[in-house]
């Protein structure tokens, strides 16, 4: 038989939430008291409870993005007490539990702030710039999905492990929100590296890194100044070493593009 939870296990907090009706509207912080908070609640569950109360009072609920709530989709991106995804390590907002806070705390919640992530409403931002970067080169143009093809080319274990580490990126944008320059280098490096480490990614390796970096620059992300705030807040603990790897690939690709032989009219190398 499950015993009833003691009321001493519940506590109260105040959510100070950024409210903004739309991209062109003015925004402000609004305080919402939350009582009977269970330490086992996730942060998004707390937002659900607060929104239920607002709905009952016929007030506009807080808009926030969510999907899987399992730390996989990356849509739950919030800045909590000044840190992307809040006071945790290697977790997304949906994996943050209220046991991380104390009774009486005031918790400041705001959206990720970056020029390339325009605000949609309240805590929701438009992160489609990441989609455009991915579409620029984050793929391979060969047939995939067949098990025999997957096993036909041996891959060194070190390369496979590194590729898997990079592929864990969920595209949440915490790296951008944490960077003082709003740089997307960690995201792009992860997407470039996990394909560049695999044999199937070699034919388009140079084209990929050039196209994805160009798309990143066009989207308005800032430059990387190697402060490493990005890797410090990454929910998948992706290391900034991938940025150095991408920079090497980028320089090599630029060099090859600059000195690429030009075919003559007769078909010979120029």
Secondary structure, 3 states (H helix, E strand, C coil): CCCCCCHHHEEEEEEEEEECCCCCCCCEEEEEEEEEEECCCEHHHHHHHHHHHHHHCCCCCCCCCCCCCCCCCCCCCCEECCEECCCCCCCCHHHCEHHHCCCCCEEEEECCCECCECEEECCEECCHHHHHHHHHHCCCCCCCCCHHHHCCCCCCHHHHHHHHHHHCCCCCCHHHHHCCCCECHHHHHHHHHHHHCCHHHCCCHHHHHHHHHHHHHHHCCECCCCCCHHHHHCCCCCCCHHHHHHHHHHHHHHHHHHCCCCECCCCCEC
